[in-house]
Amino acid sequence: MHSLSQRRRRPSRAVALGIAVCSIALITSCTRLLSQNTDTAARPNLDAGDGSNTPTDGIAPTDGIGPPTDGIRTDGIRTDGIRTDGLVGDTLQPSKRARGIYDTSFATGGVHSESGYLNGNYFNAVLVAPLGQVYVAGALQVNSSDWGDIILQRLHPNGSLDVGFNFTGTRIVNFTPFELAVGLHITGQGKLRLGGARTVQEDPLVMGFNDDGTTDTDFGSAGIVLKGIAGENYPRAMAVDPVDGAFYIVGDDYGDTPYAVKFTAAGAVDSSFSGDGHLVLPGLTYGEAIDVQVDANRRVVIVGEIKPAGATDDKAAILWRLNPNGSLDTSFGNGGVLILDDVFDTGVDESAKGLVLDQADMLYVTGSASGGGVSDLVVWKLDETGGPVSSFGTGGVYRATDLASAGGSGGGSALKLDASGDLVIVGSGSNGSNMDIVLLRLRRDGILDSSFGDGGKVIVSDVFGEPADDYARALDFGLGGSIYVAGMAMAPDGYRDAILIKVD
């Protein structure tokens, strides 16, 4: 396991190629975990957040890796606006699909992980580049006085760090008390864009990076654009317009006042969106905006959860659809808003966590439905107007009971369409004593694909080799059809680490 840890030493998991830990907010010296014994070495380049990206050892960054010239992956949306389910350039063929086998040869014992201080460590996003490199991003809590910093890494397909990216394969961004990343995107020019937030108010931001890990100073102001918003504005997801490359970030005030923010492709706040680039999603409080996608017609679809009747009401899943200027698309749902409440029974909590669109702009939404102390993973299929597609599952809904064990609770976190047009869903389920990572593959009709894993399902438990909680937050497909799953897990020492695993 690769470790960025000041809090502890983990002799049974230490390896030779560790990453440095930042101990203060600005550029400083770092330590590297080299083996079971800790030796120190200076980290060449720890970002101070000022856009300079100057190595502390005085060595200028080199650009030994040119930007990709073949197809560009943009979460299944081609740059010509035509949605595909694989990679531009057709490098991912329908026959190249995961069989559903947890790859224990990936990284170290099947898991790439990063440990910081205490529990503020997780990967929220994973993106496979056109040449097969794997980007992951999230947050790392580097010391007791810092709530979390942005962590961005590039790995080889086998899970080893790609040292052609920022010398070490890792870049830490530390501005003030708190930063985190929620989304990744590669532009048509091979530039990397990272969405997230910074500061106590969690102001939404997008940062630009070159292929070698240096700051792309042509983007925004010295490589960054942010939108200052009063109050706390926790971000949860980022999406990109397939036509003009604009960025949308959605989130909420920690379970209240869901919002959306829009930035231009060049890195400026887009004031054409709701007048100032910021939209409070209309008419609802006690809600979360959790995921976002942009369809081929540039309409912005946001999913999440709310309490329709106020703080004491049970939760309901919600979808908003917006036009590019931030107005509600009244052709969808009820005036642009669709609420999925009491789907299976009254008093049931529903939540929408992940979203994907197919070529016909059909919507697939995953999340959970909870009642009687048990939570089930659910997937809804909706047509372009928000109506249920009755041929999918039962009345437009697939429901997975007993996800990881008999009577065990669970829920979906994210989903994508693979090269054959089937749905791969990642989430988590209880095995009776702790949480496991769960992957499902569904056909377009809402029936489990029995050729995947064990009857359509893969359970990955105890990634660190001991009983503990494991959670999935995001997925992407490798060039050979493998599935990379990002999230977090409880390590043997009782603290939460950021993790990435691979299923072949």
C-alpha positions in Angstrom: 0.0 0.0 0.0 1.2 3.5 -0.8 1.0 5.6 2.3 0.9 9.4 3.1 0.8 9.0 6.8 1.9 10.9 9.8 -0.6 9.3 12.1 0.7 5.8 12.2 3.0 3.1 10.8 1.4 0.1 9.2 4.3 -2.5 9.1 2.2 -5.2 7.4 1.2 -3.0 4.4 4.3 -0.8 3.9 6.0 -0.8 0.5 9.0 0.7 -1.2 7.4 3.4 -3.3 5.5 5.6 -0.8 4.3 9.1 -1.3 5.2 12.2 0.7 3.0 13.8 3.3 2.5 17.6 3.6 2.7 18.7 7.2 1.9 22.4 6.7 -0.4 24.5 4.4 2.2 25.8 2.0 5.1 24.2 0.2 7.3 22.3 2.7 9.4 19.3 3.2 7.7 15.9 3.2 8.6 12.4 4.2 8.4 9.2 2.2 7.6 5.8 3.5 10.2 3.6 1.9 9.8 0.3 3.7 8.7 -0.9 7.1 11.3 1.5 8.4 10.6 5.2 7.6 13.4 7.0 5.8 13.0 10.6 4.8 13.4 12.3 1.4 12.3 15.7 0.2 9.2 15.8 -1.9 10.1 17.6 -5.2 6.8 19.4 -5.7 4.1 20.1 -3.2 1.6 22.8 -4.5 1.2 25.9 -2.3 -2.0 26.7 -4.0 -0.6 29.9 -5.6 -0.4 28.5 -9.1 3.4 28.6 -9.2 3.9 24.8 -8.9 7.6 25.5 -8.2 9.5 22.4 -7.0 11.1 22.9 -3.6 14.3 21.3 -4.7 14.7 23.8 -7.6 14.3 21.2 -10.3 12.1 22.4 -13.1 9.3 20.1 -14.2 10.0 18.1 -17.4 7.5 17.3 -20.0 8.5 13.8 -21.1 4.9 12.7 -21.7 3.1 14.3 -24.6 -0.7 14.9 -24.5 -2.8 12.1 -26.0 -3.6 12.4 -29.7 -6.1 9.6 -30.0 -9.7 9.6 -28.6 -10.5 11.7 -25.6 -12.7 10.2 -22.9 -15.2 12.6 -21.4 -17.5 10.3 -19.3 -19.0 8.8 -22.4 -19.6 12.0 -24.3 -17.8 12.6 -27.6 -16.5 16.0 -28.4 -18.9 16.2 -31.4 -21.8 15.9 -29.0 -22.7 12.3 -29.9 -23.0 10.2 -26.8 -21.1 6.9 -26.8 -20.8 4.2 -24.2 -17.0 3.6 -24.6 -13.9 5.4 -25.6 -13.6 7.6 -28.7 -11.3 5.8 -31.1 -13.2 2.5 -30.4 -10.4 1.1 -28.2 -13.0 -0.5 -25.9 -14.9 -3.2 -27.7 -18.1 -4.9 -26.6 -16.2 -8.2 -26.3 -13.7 -6.6 -23.8 -15.8 -6.6 -20.7 -15.0 -7.5 -17.1 -16.0 -11.0 -16.1 -16.4 -10.0 -12.5 -13.1 -11.1 -10.8 -11.5 -9.0 -8.1 -7.9 -8.4 -9.3 -5.7 -9.2 -6.3 -2.6 -8.5 -8.4 -3.5 -4.8 -8.7 -1.3 -2.4 -6.8 -0.6 -4.1 -3.4 -2.7 -7.1 -2.6 -5.5 -5.8 -4.8 -5.8 -2.3 -3.4 -4.1 1.1 -4.0 -4.6 3.2 -0.9 -3.6 6.4 0.7 -3.7 7.1 4.5 -3.6 10.5 6.1 -4.5 11.6 9.6 -7.6 10.1 11.1 -10.6 9.7 8.8 -10.5 12.6 6.2 -9.2 10.4 3.4 -11.2 9.2 0.4 -11.3 9.1 -3.4 -14.4 10.6 -5.0 -13.5 10.4 -8.6 -11.7 8.0 -11.0 -11.0 8.6 -14.7 -9.1 6.4 -17.2 -7.2 8.4 -19.8 -7.1 7.6 -23.5 -3.7 5.9 -23.1 -4.8 3.8 -20.2 -3.4 5.8 -17.2 -5.8 6.0 -14.3 -6.4 9.3 -12.5 -7.9 9.3 -9.0 -8.8 12.3 -6.9 -10.4 13.1 -3.5 -9.3 14.4 -0.2 -6.4 13.6 2.2 -6.3 14.8 5.8 -2.6 15.4 6.3 -2.5 16.4 10.0 -4.7 17.1 13.0 -5.1 20.8 12.3 -6.1 20.4 8.6 -9.6 19.1 7.6 -8.4 17.8 4.2 -6.4 18.6 1.1 -7.0 17.8 -2.5 -5.2 14.6 -3.6 -4.7 13.9 -7.3 -2.8 10.9 -8.6 -2.0 9.2 -11.8 -1.4 5.4 -11.8 -0.4 2.8 -14.4 -3.1 0.3 -15.2 -1.5 -2.2 -12.8 -1.9 0.2 -9.8 1.7 1.5 -9.6 2.2 5.3 -9.4 3.1 7.0 -12.7 6.2 9.1 -11.8 5.8 11.0 -15.1 3.1 12.9 -13.3 4.6 15.5 -11.0 7.7 13.3 -10.4 6.0 11.1 -7.9 2.6 10.3 -9.4 0.9 12.4 -6.7 0.0 16.1 -6.3 -1.4 17.6 -3.1 -3.2 20.9 -3.2 -3.4 22.8 0.1 -4.9 26.3 0.3 -6.5 26.7 3.7 -8.3 24.5 6.2 -10.3 22.4 3.7 -10.1 21.3 0.1 -11.5 18.3 -1.7 -12.0 17.0 -5.3 -15.2 15.6 -6.7 -14.7 15.3 -10.5 -12.1 14.8 -13.2 -12.2 15.6 -17.0 -9.7 15.4 -19.9 -10.2 18.1 -22.6 -9.8 17.6 -26.3 -6.2 19.0 -25.9 -5.3 16.4 -23.4 -5.4 18.8 -20.4 -6.7 17.6 -17.1 -9.5 19.5 -15.2 -10.4 18.8 -11.6 -13.6 20.0 -9.9 -14.0 20.5 -6.2 -14.0 23.2 -3.5 -11.7 25.0 -1.1 -11.8 27.1 2.1 -14.1 27.1 5.1 -17.1 28.0 2.9 -16.2 25.2 0.4 -16.3 27.6 -2.6 -16.8 25.5 -5.7 -13.7 25.5 -8.0 -12.2 24.0 -11.1 -8.4 23.6 -11.5 -6.3 23.0 -14.6 -3.3 20.7 -15.0 -1.0 19.8 -17.8 -0.2 16.2 -18.7 3.0 16.2 -16.6 1.1 17.3 -13.5 2.1 21.0 -13.6 -0.5 23.7 -13.3 -2.1 24.8 -16.6 -1.7 28.5 -16.1 -3.7 29.2 -19.3 -6.8 28.0 -17.5 -8.7 30.5 -15.3 -6.5 32.7 -13.2 -3.1 31.0 -12.7 -4.8 27.6 -13.2 -7.9 28.0 -11.1 -11.4 29.4 -11.2 -13.7 29.5 -8.2 -17.1 30.9 -7.3 -17.4 32.6 -3.9 -20.8 31.8 -2.2 -22.0 32.9 1.2 -22.4 30.0 3.7 -21.1 26.5 3.3 -21.4 24.9 -0.1 -20.2 21.3 0.1 -19.6 20.0 -3.5 -20.6 16.5 -4.5 -20.1 16.1 -8.3 -19.0 17.7 -11.6 -20.1 17.3 -15.2 -19.0 18.8 -18.5 -21.2 20.2 -21.4 -20.4 18.0 -24.5 -20.8 21.0 -26.8 -19.0 24.0 -25.3 -17.0 22.3 -22.5 -18.6 24.2 -19.7 -18.3 22.8 -16.2 -21.1 22.3 -13.7 -20.6 21.6 -10.0 -23.4 20.7 -7.7 -23.7 20.3 -4.0 -25.5 21.6 -1.0 -25.1 23.2 2.5 -24.5 19.8 4.2 -28.0 18.5 3.6 -29.7 21.8 3.0 -30.1 24.3 0.1 -28.9 22.3 -3.0 -27.2 24.4 -5.6 -25.5 24.3 -9.0 -22.6 26.5 -10.3 -21.4 26.9 -13.9 -17.9 27.8 -15.2 -16.8 28.3 -18.8 -14.4 25.9 -20.5 -11.7 28.6 -20.4 -12.0 29.0 -16.6 -14.4 31.8 -15.8 -17.7 32.0 -13.8 -20.4 31.8 -16.4 -22.8 34.7 -15.6 -25.2 33.6 -18.3 -26.2 30.8 -15.8 -28.8 32.2 -13.4 -27.4 35.7 -13.8 -24.3 35.2 -11.7 -23.2 31.6 -12.3 -24.8 30.3 -9.1 -28.3 28.7 -8.8 -30.1 27.6 -5.7 -32.2 24.7 -6.9 -35.7 25.9 -6.7 -38.4 25.5 -4.1 -36.8 23.0 -1.8 -34.8 22.7 1.4 -33.5 19.9 3.5 -32.0 18.5 0.3 -28.7 17.3 -1.3 -27.6 17.6 -4.9 -25.5 14.5 -5.3 -24.7 13.8 -9.0 -25.0 15.7 -12.3 -24.8 14.9 -16.0 -25.2 16.9 -19.2 -27.1 15.3 -22.1 -26.4 15.6 -25.8 -28.9 18.5 -26.0 -26.9 20.3 -23.3 -29.6 19.9 -20.7 -28.3 19.6 -17.1 -29.7 16.7 -15.1 -29.1 16.7 -11.3 -30.1 14.0 -8.9 -30.2 13.9 -5.1 -32.5 13.7 -2.1 -34.9 16.0 -0.3 -37.5 16.0 2.5 -40.6 17.2 0.5 -42.7 18.2 3.5 -39.9 19.6 5.7 -37.4 18.5 8.3 -39.6 15.8 9.9 -40.7 14.2 6.6 -39.1 11.0 5.1 -36.6 11.4 2.3 -37.5 11.3 -1.4 -35.3 11.0 -4.4 -35.3 14.1 -6.7 -34.2 15.0 -10.2 -33.9 18.5 -11.6 -33.4 19.2 -15.3 -32.1 22.6 -16.3 -31.4 24.5 -19.5 -27.9 25.8 -20.1 -28.9 29.2 -18.7 -30.1 27.7 -15.4 -33.8 27.9 -16.1 -35.9 24.8 -15.4 -36.7 22.6 -18.4 -40.4 22.4 -18.1 -40.7 19.5 -20.5 -39.3 17.2 -17.7 -41.2 16.0 -14.7 -43.4 18.6 -13.1 -42.1 21.9 -14.4 -38.5 20.6 -14.5 -38.6 18.8 -11.2 -39.3 15.1 -10.6 -39.8 13.7 -7.1 -39.6 9.9 -6.5 -41.4 9.4 -3.2 -42.8 6.3 -1.4 -41.9 4.2 -4.5 -42.4 0.9 -2.7 -44.4 1.9 0.4 -45.4 4.9 2.5 -42.7 6.2 4.9 -39.9 4.8 2.9 -36.7 6.9 2.5 -35.5 7.2 -1.1 -32.2 8.7 -2.3 -30.7 9.2 -5.7 -26.9 9.0 -5.7 -25.7 8.4 -9.2 -26.9 9.1 -12.8 -26.0 8.1 -16.4 -27.7 8.8 -19.7 -27.8 6.6 -22.8 -27.8 7.6 -26.5 -31.5 8.3 -26.5 -31.2 10.4 -23.3 -32.9 7.7 -21.2 -32.0 8.2 -17.6 -30.7 5.6 -15.3 -30.5 6.6 -11.6 -29.1 4.5 -8.7 -29.5 5.0 -5.0 -31.4 3.4 -2.2 -34.9 2.8 -0.7 -35.0 2.3 3.0 -37.7 1.2 5.4 -38.0 -1.0 8.5 -34.4 -0.7 9.3 -33.2 -2.1 5.9 -32.0 -0.3 2.8 -32.0 -1.8 -0.7 -30.1 -0.8 -3.7 -32.4 0.5 -6.4 -32.0 1.6 -10.1 -34.7 3.7 -11.8 -35.0 3.9 -15.6 -36.8 7.1 -16.9 -37.6 8.3 -20.3 -36.7 11.7 -21.6 -39.7 13.3 -19.9 -39.0 11.7 -16.6 -41.6 8.9 -16.9 -40.8 5.4 -15.8 -39.8 2.9 -18.5 -42.1 0.0 -17.5 -40.1 -2.6 -19.4 -37.2 -2.1 -17.0 -37.2 -4.2 -13.8 -40.7 -3.9 -12.2 -42.5 -0.9 -13.4 -39.3 0.9 -14.2 -37.4 0.1 -11.0 -34.9 -2.6 -10.2 -34.5 -3.4 -6.5 -31.7 -5.5 -5.0 -32.7 -6.9 -1.7 -30.2 -8.9 0.6 -27.4 -7.2 -1.3 -24.4 -8.6 0.5 -26.1 -10.9 3.0 -29.6 -12.0 4.0 -31.4 -9.0 5.4 -28.4 -6.8 4.8 -28.8 -3.1 3.9 -27.1 -1.5 0.9 -27.3 1.2 -1.7 -25.9 2.3 -5.1 -23.4 5.1 -5.3 -22.6 5.4 -9.1 -23.2 3.7 -12.4 -22.1 3.7 -16.0 -22.9 2.1 -19.3 -20.3 -0.4 -20.5 -19.3 -1.0 -24.1 -22.2 -3.4 -24.7 -24.7 -1.0 -23.3 -25.2 -2.8 -20.0 -25.2 -1.0 -16.7 -22.5 -1.4 -14.1 -23.5 -0.2 -10.7 -21.2 0.2 -7.7 -22.3 0.6 -4.1 -22.1 -0.9 -0.7 -23.9 -3.5 1.3 -23.9 -4.9 4.8 -22.6 -8.5 5.3 -24.1 -8.5 8.8 -21.1 -7.1 10.6 -19.6 -4.4 8.3 -20.0 -2.9 4.8 -18.7 -4.5 1.6 -18.2 -3.0 -1.8 -20.8 -4.3 -4.3 -20.8 -4.3 -8.1 -23.8 -5.3 -10.2 -24.2 -5.6 -14.0 -27.7 -5.1 -15.3 -29.0 -5.6 -18.8 -31.0 -2.7 -20.3 -34.2 -4.5 -19.3 -33.2 -4.4 -15.6 -32.3 -8.1 -15.3 -28.9 -9.1 -13.8 -26.3 -10.2 -16.3 -25.5 -13.8 -15.0 -22.2 -13.8 -16.9 -20.8 -11.2 -14.5 -19.3 -12.4 -11.2 -21.7 -14.6 -9.2 -25.0 -14.4 -11.0 -24.5 -10.7 -11.9 -23.0 -9.5 -8.7 -19.5 -9.1 -7.3 -18.8 -8.6 -3.5 -15.4 -7.2 -2.5 -15.0 -7.4 1.3 -12.3 -6.5 3.7 -9.9 -5.0 1.1 -7.2 -4.7 3.8 -7.5 -8.3 4.9 -9.4 -7.8 8.1 -13.1 -7.3 8.8 -13.9 -3.6 8.3 -16.1 -1.2 6.3 -15.5 -0.7 2.6 -17.3 1.8 0.5 -17.5 2.6 -3.3 -18.0 6.1 -4.6 -17.1 6.1 -8.3 -16.1 3.9 -11.2 -14.6 4.0 -14.7 -13.7 1.4 -17.4 -10.1 0.6 -18.4 -9.1 0.0 -22.0 -9.5 -3.7 -21.7 -12.9 -3.4 -20.0 -11.7 -3.7 -16.5 -13.6 -1.7 -13.8 -11.7 0.7 -11.6 -13.6 1.5 -8.4 -12.7 4.4 -6.1 -13.9 4.9 -2.6 -12.7 4.5 1.0 -12.2 1.7 3.5 -11.5 1.3 7.2 -7.9 0.1 7.6 -6.7 -2.3 10.3 -5.7 0.5 12.6 -9.3 1.8 12.7 -8.8 4.8 10.5 -10.4 5.5 7.1 -8.1 5.4 3.9 -8.8 6.4 0.3 -8.8 3.3 -1.9 -8.8 2.2 -5.5 -9.5 -1.4 -6.6 -9.8 -3.2 -9.9 -12.3 -5.8 -11.1 -11.5 -7.8 -14.3 
